[in-house]
Amino acid sequence: MLYAIIGRDREGSLDARVAARPAHLERLQALQDEGRLIVAGPFPAIDSLDPGPAGFSGSLIVAEFTSLDAAKTWADADPYVAAGVYEAVDVKPFRKVFPA
């Protein structure tokens, strides 16, 4: 089943985000290599593809996991969690409708 992982950035966490990004992307690449990643990316804090020092307000990952517990375990082990980038992470079952 698919799950949406929504991380909300802590205010002032841009430097920690930048430092932890390579390890974060490595985990996402592994999901992609396994054919389990649907979409992943950050939410710019302002209406711009490159928000500069405004940074990001969080991230969205939609990926396939065997269960909600497995998705939560994966999300809890994210480098952004360990680095204190995220102040909260929500994991929810997700049902893809479009594109078909």
PyMOL commands that set and color helices and strands:
alter all, ss='L'
color gray80, all
select helices_A, chain A and resi 14-33+52-54+68-76+79-82
alter helices_A, ss='H'
color red, helices_A
select strands_A, chain A and resi 2-9+37-44+56-64+86-94
alter strands_A, ss='S'
color yellow, strands_A
deselect
rebuild
show_as cartoon
